[in-house]
């Protein structure tokens, strides 16, 4: 019997409902379905009640989860590496969480190859990340922008573009009679039968522009009438990293049904119902590595309004036409910090967002349905769910063959010779 390839993952706990968690879980499920892999997951980004390692139900000994705080520590990783003896280390999310890991690359990479699933939000090319990229065997990227950044900053590192995907059997246009009836009843109960419904599904955080969205939606309603449209926001209205959205709605006079809030976490199936309720999903972030809510919406045949930034810009444009409205930034501000010296924030003009609302509002039912069908086709061709899983299965197998692990490790030296 052929020995299975063991992959150690570090990311958000794959059983959570974050975008990072879902993409990790999809990747892992693809590996396990192939029958060629075992997985050990260091599951972070949440405060655990119990830190006991456990097997994930339905996968026997092939998938073990080890709860961790944050994204781990050097000592924890040393222990797990030597106890589990994985063949590949795979890790995902913002590079600022993994400085400690790259600092110990000489310990880790001499044992196993490292694969980093990377997100970066915007240009200019982050040359300050070069040491991170160069300290990794393979950098896989979630967007074309991220891919270009890695190739430009670190041309010698192996890079592979693997965009996100969503389950098309969950995120799809409602066709079942009972589901259609439910959607119609929800619209009726919320007094939204004859209104254009805009949906916003994001974290209430600064770069997501949640406060600006409310102000600009009011400007739109002032033009077309406050009884003509509704904005449904699925978010935590009291997120400490965001704005007090219910207070803002009240101050703007949007507390008479023009703006509704969904604050309770829901299943993916119920989330798909929300996309089906809507005429358009809005994502006007000033920087966005991918923007998973847009992909979920497009998969449900609901058009989008997107900022032409980061990973959003490649979702709203299928190469020939917009699948809704793509808004070009009115300005690009260079911001930064000690950890990230420079990056663009793509700022939108309020009048452009209002115009985008008007464009969707003025579409006929037939025009929206035609856009929706093209949106679904775009997702199936460029963000295919099965391709996502199969690509990981084949690529990690190839990495294992080429790089080996432990006694068979090759392609890495912890030293280099330089001419002085």
NUVO-507554 format. One record per residue (C-alpha): x, z, y. Coordinates in steps of 0.05 Angstrom, whole numbers, padded with zeros to 5 digits, always signed. Layout:
BEGIN
XZY/...
END
This chain:
BEGIN
+00000+00000+00000/+00029-00021+00068/+00045+00038+00113/+00001+00040+00174/+00032+00035+00244/+00023+00101+00280/+00010+00098+00355/+00015+00158+00400/-00028+00150+00463/-00027+00189+00528/-00086+00180+00576/-00152+00211+00597/-00185+00242+00536/-00212+00179+00502/-00279+00213+00489/-00293+00222+00564/-00334+00175+00607/-00279+00154+00656/-00256+00081+00661/-00187+00100+00634/-00219+00137+00576/-00265+00080+00557/-00210+00027+00558/-00165+00073+00516/-00222+00084+00467/-00238+00010+00461/-00164-00004+00447/-00160+00051+00395/-00224+00030+00361/-00197-00041+00356/-00133-00015+00323/-00171+00028+00274/-00221-00027+00256/-00162-00071+00236/-00142-00022+00182/-00069-00028+00203/-00062+00033+00248/-00065+00108+00255/-00072+00140+00323/-00053+00207+00353/-00082+00216+00423/-00057+00265+00475/-00123+00273+00513/-00116+00296+00584/-00149+00293+00653/-00199+00348+00636/-00198+00424+00628/-00210+00437+00554/-00247+00497+00525/-00208+00491+00460/-00138+00463+00452/-00140+00458+00376/-00121+00388+00350/-00180+00355+00316/-00197+00293+00277/-00247+00245+00309/-00310+00240+00268/-00317+00177+00227/-00243+00160+00225/-00216+00210+00174/-00141+00223+00181/-00131+00159+00221/-00149+00187+00290/-00126+00255+00314/-00137+00282+00385/-00091+00335+00414/-00122+00365+00478/-00072+00373+00536/-00072+00393+00609/-00056+00338+00658/-00019+00284+00620/+00030+00327+00583/+00099+00357+00592/+00169+00340+00565/+00169+00397+00517/+00101+00380+00489/+00120+00308+00480/+00184+00327+00444/+00145+00370+00395/+00092+00317+00382/+00143+00261+00373/+00182+00299+00321/+00121+00327+00286/+00079+00263+00284/+00135+00212+00281/+00096+00155+00315/+00120+00084+00314/+00098+00067+00386/+00084+00109+00448/+00027+00079+00490/+00008+00109+00557/-00040+00091+00613/-00060+00104+00686/-00026+00113+00753/+00051+00114+00748/+00055+00175+00792/+00031+00217+00733/+00089+00196+00689/+00152+00209+00728/+00170+00264+00679/+00163+00215+00621/+00209+00162+00651/+00260+00216+00667/+00267+00230+00593/+00266+00157+00571/+00335+00164+00538/+00304+00216+00490/+00240+00178+00477/+00261+00105+00474/+00317+00116+00426/+00263+00137+00376/+00203+00092+00392/+00186+00034+00439/+00143+00052+00499/+00083+00011+00522/+00054+00025+00591/-00016+00000+00607/-00008-00006+00682/-00055-00009+00742/-00033-00024+00813/-00082-00032+00870/-00051-00079+00921/+00009-00114+00951/+00062-00112+00979/+00102-00115+00914/+00118-00042+00897/+00194-00049+00890/+00197+00027+00889/+00166+00024+00819/+00223-00018+00792/+00258+00040+00759/+00193+00059+00724/+00183-00011+00697/+00256-00018+00676/+00250+00048+00638/+00195+00019+00594/+00199-00029+00536/+00134-00065+00552/+00089-00063+00613/+00019-00088+00600/-00024-00101+00662/-00099-00097+00676/-00104-00148+00732/-00070-00212+00755/-00048-00176+00818/-00015-00121+00777/+00018-00173+00733/+00048-00208+00794/+00072-00142+00822/+00109-00124+00757/+00139-00193+00748/+00164-00194+00820/+00190-00122+00822/+00222-00122+00753/+00231-00193+00726/+00272-00170+00666/+00219-00125+00636/+00171-00152+00583/+00101-00158+00614/+00034-00177+00584/-00033-00186+00621/-00090-00153+00583/-00151-00146+00628/-00205-00093+00617/-00268-00107+00578/-00337-00076+00566/-00381-00075+00505/-00428-00135+00512/-00478-00105+00463/-00489-00048+00512/-00478-00081+00579/-00526-00139+00575/-00589-00165+00607/-00650-00129+00582/-00693-00172+00536/-00728-00123+00489/-00801-00116+00510/-00798-00040+00510/-00735-00040+00553/-00766-00091+00601/-00828-00046+00607/-00783+00014+00621/-00746-00024+00677/-00812-00045+00709/-00840+00026+00705/-00778+00055+00737/-00782+00006+00794/-00856+00022+00803/-00846+00098+00799/-00790+00094+00851/-00832+00049+00896/-00781-00007+00889/-00825-00062+00859/-00819-00110+00918/-00752-00088+00946/-00682-00115+00938/-00644-00061+00900/-00570-00052+00913/-00532-00008+00864/-00467+00030+00876/-00433+00063+00816/-00368+00095+00837/-00333+00160+00849/-00349+00188+00918/-00278+00183+00943/-00245+00159+01007/-00220+00091+00984/-00288+00074+00955/-00318+00073+01026/-00381+00112+01007/-00394+00136+01078/-00383+00067+01109/-00431+00039+01057/-00488+00083+01083/-00475+00066+01156/-00472-00008+01141/-00534-00006+01097/-00572+00024+01155/-00548-00033+01200/-00575-00081+01147/-00642-00047+01143/-00648-00046+01219/-00644-00122+01216/-00690-00137+01156/-00736-00076+01156/-00730-00008+01124/-00784-00025+01073/-00747-00087+01048/-00689-00057+01007/-00664+00005+00971/-00593+00030+00957/-00584+00069+00892/-00519+00108+00887/-00496+00137+00820/-00444+00188+00842/-00428+00260+00856/-00453+00269+00927/-00412+00332+00936/-00345+00308+00909/-00290+00346+00947/-00252+00280+00954/-00311+00245+00985/-00364+00253+01039/-00430+00293+01039/-00473+00233+01024/-00541+00267+01025/-00525+00296+01093/-00504+00228+01119/-00567+00195+01091/-00609+00248+01127/-00571+00239+01192/-00581+00164+01189/-00655+00169+01175/-00646+00140+01105/-00681+00198+01071/-00749+00164+01064/-00734+00125+01001/-00684+00075+01030/-00627+00110+00994/-00633+00144+00926/-00581+00184+00889/-00568+00189+00814/-00523+00250+00805/-00529+00266+00730/-00481+00236+00680/-00516+00186+00636/-00501+00147+00572/-00473+00077+00574/-00541+00051+00551/-00576+00085+00609/-00523+00059+00656/-00538-00012+00632/-00611+00001+00650/-00590+00017+00722/-00552-00049+00727/-00614-00084+00702/-00656-00049+00754/-00612-00075+00809/-00610-00142+00843/-00537-00132+00861/-00480-00083+00850/-00436-00065+00909/-00362-00049+00906/-00328-00048+00975/-00267-00005+00960/-00206-00015+01006/-00160-00016+00944/-00181-00024+00872/-00139-00033+00810/-00196-00062+00771/-00267-00039+00789/-00301-00029+00722/-00371-00022+00752/-00368-00094+00775/-00350-00119+00706/-00407-00078+00675/-00455-00107+00725/-00433-00179+00714/-00440-00169+00639/-00512-00147+00652/-00523-00212+00692/-00528-00175+00758/-00489-00207+00815/-00439-00167+00856/-00414-00156+00927/-00339-00144+00922/-00281-00134+00969/-00229-00189+00956/-00177-00138+00936/-00140-00117+00873/-00176-00130+00808/-00243-00139+00843/-00226-00207+00871/-00216-00240+00803/-00283-00214+00778/-00327-00240+00834/-00296-00310+00831/-00299-00351+00767/-00251-00404+00792/-00305-00449+00821/-00355-00404+00856/-00372-00333+00875/-00416-00293+00828/-00448-00258+00887/-00408-00247+00951/-00333-00237+00958/-00315-00207+01025/-00246-00222+01054/-00213-00162+01089/-00218-00162+01164/-00152-00126+01168/-00097-00100+01123/-00069-00032+01141/-00003-00010+01112/-00009+00062+01089/+00036+00104+01046/+00063+00172+01024/+00127+00202+00998/+00110+00178+00928/+00082+00110+00949/+00121+00087+01010/+00075+00028+01026/+00012-00006+01002/-00043-00046+01036/-00112-00018+01050/-00159-00077+01056/-00208-00058+01110/-00275-00093+01116/-00315-00108+01179/-00384-00077+01180/-00417-00142+01202/-00387-00178+01141/-00417-00126+01094/-00485-00131+01129/-00481-00207+01122/-00467-00199+01047/-00529-00155+01039/-00569-00208+01075/-00542-00263+01030/-00565-00227+00967/-00630-00205+00999/-00648-00278+01016/-00634-00306+00947/-00694-00327+00907/-00707-00297+00838/-00686-00362+00807/-00621-00364+00846/-00604-00293+00825/-00619-00308+00753/-00575-00370+00754/-00518-00329+00785/-00528-00276+00732/-00521-00326+00675/-00456-00352+00704/-00433-00280+00713/-00444-00265+00639/-00408-00329+00620/-00349-00309+00665/-00344-00242+00630/-00348-00272+00560/-00294-00323+00576/-00245-00281+00616/-00259-00209+00597/-00280-00217+00525/-00290-00152+00488/-00267-00176+00419/-00207-00211+00450/-00188-00146+00485/-00187-00108+00419/-00155-00163+00378/-00100-00174+00430/-00080-00101+00425/-00080-00104+00349/-00035-00166+00346/+00010-00147+00405/+00026-00076+00382/+00040-00103+00312/+00088-00153+00343/+00122-00099+00384/+00130-00056+00322/+00163-00114+00285/+00210-00132+00342/+00229-00062+00365/+00222-00019+00303/+00222+00057+00308/+00264+00116+00287/+00313+00091+00233/+00294+00018+00246/+00295+00023+00323/+00326-00037+00357/+00328-00070+00425/+00346-00008+00464/+00412+00024+00485/+00415+00090+00523/+00477+00064+00559/+00499+00000+00594/+00565-00030+00615/+00574-00049+00689/+00633-00083+00721/+00659-00043+00780/
END
